Amino acid sequence: MLVPLTRGDAQLAVEADVVSTLYARLDELRERTRRDLQRSQHEQTTGTPASVTEQEAFVRLYADRLAALAAAEQRLCFGRLDLRDGRSRYIGRIGLADDDQQPMLTDWRAPAAEAFYQATSADPRDVVRRRHITTDGRTVTALEDDILDLEALAEGEGGVDAAEIQGGGVLMAALAARRTGRMQDIVATMQAEQDAIVRSPLSGILVVEGGPGCGKTVVALHRAAFLLYTHREKLARSGVLVVGPNRIFLHYIEQVLPALGETAAVLATPGQLFPGIDATGTEPDEVATLKGSTRMVDVVARAVRQRQRVPDRPVMLTVGSVRIAMTPEMVRAAQDRARSGRRPHNVARRTFGLTLLEALARALAEETGVDPDTHRDLLIADLRESPDVRREVNLCWMPLSPERVIADLWADPARLAQAAPRLDARARALLHRPRGSAWTPADVPLLDEAAELLGIDDEADRRAQAVASAERRAEVDYAQSVLEMTGTRGVSADQLIDRYATAGASTPVAERAAADREWVYGHVVVDEAQDVSPMMWRMLGRRCPSLSMTVVGDLDQAGSRSAPRTWADAVGSVSKRAVRDDRWRLERLTVNYRTPRPFMDLARRVLRAAGREPEPLESIREGPPPRYVPVQGPSGVAPIVRELAEDPEIGRVAVIAPRALAAVVQEALNRALPDHLVGTGDRRLDAVVSVLTVTQAKGLEFDAVVVSEPGMIEAESPRPGSDLYVALTRATRELVIAHAGALPAGMSAEG
């Protein structure tokens, strides 16, 4: 129950003083932290490894603190709780205290702030009044009170006129604001069902399901910020991985976590999860679906194993002046020995090579008439110097990279036929492509699968270890001399070196994690999860073996015909153990905050016409009905877009076009509109107008959307109804259906 303030000017003045005091404290802390940072950066150290490490640690500490304080500038304070015991508690973006450590502002993630989001008239949680404070910069512009205990408030303030109680304007004002092309945080307007999900425990897989406009993405990002705050010690070291559908989407959300003061997160698309690869290639859904099937586990395993070659007949090798035979039996026995250890290919290669050299040494001893036991080392040395031996041993068990295994698999039909005997000829033909083709997102989990089977090249690893051991000895000698010169006691040379080694940790967690394929994250957030393939789920499971995940999506928006039927199916692709042991839970968001009711009704009719009943969803926004505009071809959208772009109430416009027409529509708009209005590339949302396919539009929202040729969008869609359902639910104010051809079933203007 929201109460407009009858003593508005006086109350505004009170809150303006409080907010001014909070900003003064923020400025004070910023200046203090800035001085601490500058002092740490320029302070002279003793030059010892320990002092350098200590300096770098303080620089990182103050830099992170300064970034968090800077991020708090907008809407520093947005709420107040008046409690039954007479105390008041201000809620804001960060926590602030005075020099005596008395609280001034409570961080929205702290337990003490939970009532701001969860208290209701039925369960007030000792809250008498919840006040929403609206600011413009540092100026308080409006107040709105939510009375949770009318009787208690009346006792304290001499009564409130019940006729003044009205609906919640703060949320509606936020929803009505023009879009900017960037997702904004919702710390000031988060609703109870959203907050409950944000504060859900860290462990296990949390699936958050909800239809269009429910705030799934922003809830997941706030949950990441909440977990980083609540489990700082654990997650700050391991980081959080946020996986989004494409780079346009990542640009759209990239400001949310920094605005909440969090930097220990890696944002990546599925095509960026293998270090060194940014998979931007495209392929038909049928091919991506095939690559995403768990059948590929066996295909990749066979592809690796078939590189462990056995010659058809004995191979003659020249060792010095002697000729010996490397027989298939020798090679097979060495392979069996290497495989028995169940180690990855590149690691087991050392065992294979040593075992085969032992067999060849016995053959060489027999040819030269020497004792193989007495002269073993000399025989092995002679074999290692032979070009024939080095070449043939390598050919039988070559060191491999994941990129080579997968590229060879797609480029060589014979190799693919050997690795995929259970795939028919048509399926193998779909997978074939020329060598050098661009990697696609569906290739990435297969590269990761191959990397798991290959391991790290043992030879390179051993050389690196040898170098590291030599460097360590030199560092210990140096550290010992430093300790002797400085007279330091109670610290050994090894301890000093170990402290120095942690200096590398000053590199941001996000940078280290993104560059390390074997990095284990503390938590993983997966957006648009309905489109994640089983093979990609396997890969994500390797990135987070603890299975601490937040998975958000909507099965009604799944674009692939191989989409999971249930969330249990999707979770089972991550870990069958998670399903068996009940280590996952499902939460559903039920309120659509974005899509006006008429647009949502149309989208639901389209889905029903495709034979599917959408999940229940309550739209809280009203709006105009969709406009139907006949056009003469794709360029006919230009006048419509110009009209929308010139509307002062419209912030961002999207044209959602069929894949086959997107480039044509983009070119038409480039000719018809000023250059600065039409965006391009991954940062296209920074411009007023964006041309997108349905896949690119997922997870995004705009003030106005023009759906171009819905009949073609439906014809291109692998899953009937799904792509149109997505396209029709991106707009917050205006929805225009521009069509030259016939409208798909369910899309008639009459409904």
Residue, then its C-alpha position, 0 to 999 in steps of 0.5 A: m500500500l503506497v501513500p503519497l506524502t501530505r507533508g511532501d516538502a518537509q519530508l523531501a527536505v529531511e531525506a535530501d539532508v540524509v542523502s547529502t550526508l551520505y554523498a559527503r561520506l562517499d566523497e570522503l572515502r573516495e578521497r581517502t582511498r585515492r590517497d591510499l592508492q597513490r601512496s601505495q603506488h609510489e611508496q619506495t620499498t626495500g626491494t625485497p620480494a616480500s615488500v614488492t608483494e605487500q605493495e602489490a596487494f595494497v595497490r589491488l585492494y585500494a584500486d578495487r575499493l575505489a572502483a566500488l566507491a565510484a560505482a556507487e555514485q548513481r542511486l547511492c541511497f534508494g530506500r528507508l525502513d522504519l522499524r517497529d522499535g522506532r529505528s530507521r535504516y537506510i538502504g543503498r547500493i553499498g554499505l557506509a559507516d562513520d569513523d566510529q563504525q556506526p552504520m549510515l547506509t546498509d548494503w542492499r545485499a546484507p541480511a539487514a536489507e532483506a526486509f526492504y524487498q520481502a516485507t509485506s502487509a501480511d508479514p511486515r517483519d517488524v517494518v512499519r513503513r518502507r520508503h522509496i527514495t528517488t534521486d536524479g544525480r545527488t538530488v532527491t526528487a520524489l518519495e513514496d511510502d509503502i505502509l506495512d503496519l498502518e496501526a503502528l504508523a498511526e500511533g507514531e504519526g497521529g494517523v494516516d488517511a486510508a483514502e490516500i493509499q495507492g499503487g506503486g509508482v516507483l516500479m512503474a516509473a522505472l519500467a516506463a523509462r526510455r531504454t538506453g541500449r544497456m541493461q540497468d540494475i534493479v536494486a531500487t525496484m527488485q520485487a519479492e519473488q526476484d529477491a528470494i531467488v537472488r538470496s537463494p543458497l550458493s550450493g546446487i543448480l538453481v534453475v530460474e524459469g520465466g517467460p519474456g520480460c520477467g527479469k530472469t537475466v537481471v535477477a541472475l546478475h544480481r544473484a551473482a553480485f549477492l553471492l560475491y558479497t556473501h561468499r567473498e572469500k571463496l568466490a573472489r578467488s575463483g570468480v564467477l562465469v556468466v555465459g550469454p548467448n552472443r556478444i551483442f547480449l554481453h555488451y548489453i549486460e556488461q555494466v550491471l555487475p560493475a555498477l554493483g561494485e563487482t569485477a570478479a566475473v568473466l562474461a563469455t559467449p559459448g563460442q568464447l569458452f575455449p581459450g584462444i578461440d573466438a568461434t564466430g562461424t555460422e552453420p545450419d541448426e541441423v549441423a549445430t544440433l548434431k554437434g551438440s548431441t552426446r553422440m559426439v562424446d564417442v566420436v571425439a574419443r574415437a578420433v583421438r584413439q585412431r591417431q594412435r597408429v599401428p603399422d600394417r607391417p614391420v618398418m625398417l629403421t636405420v640406427g647408425s650402421v644397423r638396420i632393425a625392424m619395428t614390428p606391429e606387435m612392438v607398437r601394439a604392446a607399447q600402446d596397451r601399456a600406455r593405455s592401461g594407465r588411463r591417462p590422457h593421450n599427450v601424457a600417456r605418450r611418454t609411457f608409449g615412447l619409453t616402452l617402444l624404445e625398450a623393445l627397439a633397444r632389445a632388437l638393436a642389442e640382438e643385431t649388434g650382439v651386446d648385452p641389452d641390460t648392461h648397455r641399455d642406456l647406450l642403446i636408448a641413446d643411439l635410438r634417440e639419435s636416429p631420425d628414422v626412430r624419432r619419425e616412426v615413433n612420433l607417427c605412431w603416437m603423435p602429440l596432438s592439439p584439440e584444434r588439429v583433432i577436430a579440424d582433421l575430423w571435419a576435413d577428412p571424410a575417411r577419418l570421420a567415417q572411422a570415428a563415427p561409424r554410428l552416424d549415417a552417410r548423410a549426417r557425416a556429409l553435414l559435418h564435412r567442411p574444408r580445412g581452415s573454416a571458421w570455428t563455430p560455437a558448436d565446435v567449442p565443446l568438442l574442442d574442450e572434449a578433445a582437450e580433456l582426452l589429450g591432456i597437456d603435452d608431457e614433453a613440454d610439461r617436463r621441460a617446463q618443470a625442469v626450467a622451473s626447478a632451476e629457476r626455483r633453485a636460483e630464487v632460493d639462493y637469492a632469497q637466502s642472501v636477502l635474508e642474510m643481508t637484512g638479518t630477517r629471522g623466523v622466515s625461511a628462503d622457501q617461505l619468502i619465495d612462496r610469498y613472492a609467488t603470490a604477487g601474480a595473483s594481483t592479476p585480476v581473477a577475470e583475466r586469469a580465469a578467461a585464459d586458463r581452460e582448466w580454471v574451476y569457477g566458484h559459480v556459473v551463471v548460464d543465460e538463455a539456457q534453453d538453447v544450450s546443447p548437451m555437449m555444452w552442458r558437459m563443458l560447463g560442468r567441467r568449469c564448475p565441478s561443484l555444480s554451483m550454478t544459476v541457470v535461467g531460461d524459458l523453454d517456450q523460447a527454445g530455438s532448436r528442435s533438439a531443445p530439452r523437454t524439461w529442465a531435468d533433461a538439461v540438468g541431467s546433461v550437466s550431471k546425472r548425479a545432480v538429478r539423481d541426488d536432487r542437487w537442483r531446484l526450480e524457481r519460476l518468475t510469474v510476472n512480466y514487467r516488460t511486455p504490454r498485455p496486447f503484445m503478449d496476447l499476440a505472442r501467446r496466440v502464435l505459440r498456441a497456433a504452433g500447437r504449444e500452450p505457453e506457461p502462465l504469465e501475468s503482464i502488468r503493463e498495458g499498452p496499444p495493440p500491435r500495428y500491422v503495416p503492409v510494405q513493399g519488400p524489406s526496404g519498406v520498413a525504413p519510413i516506419v523506423r524513421e517515424l519511431a526513431e524521431d519519437p521523443e518518447i522512444g529511446r531504442v528501436a529494433v528491427i527483427a528480420p529473417r536471417a535471409l533479409a537482415a543484411v538487406v534491411q540493414e542496407a536499406l536503413n543505412r541509405a534512408l537514415p542518418d549514419h549515426l542512427v543505425g548501429t553495426g557490429d557487437r556494439r550496435l545497441d549503442a545506436v538508436v536503431s538496431v537490425l537483429t535476427v531473432t537469435q541476436a535479439k534474445g534477452l534484449e528489450f527495446d522501446a519499439v520493435v518492428v517485426s519484418e516479414p513474420g512469415m519468413i521468420e516462421a519459415e526459417s525457425p527450426r521449432p514452430g512458433s518459438d522464434l516469433y514468440v521471441a520477436l513479438t515480446r521484445a518491445t515495451r511501447e510500440l510493436v509494428i508488424a511489417h509484412a509483404g507476404a501472408l501472416p503466419a497462423g495466430m497473427s491476424a489483427e483480429g486475434 
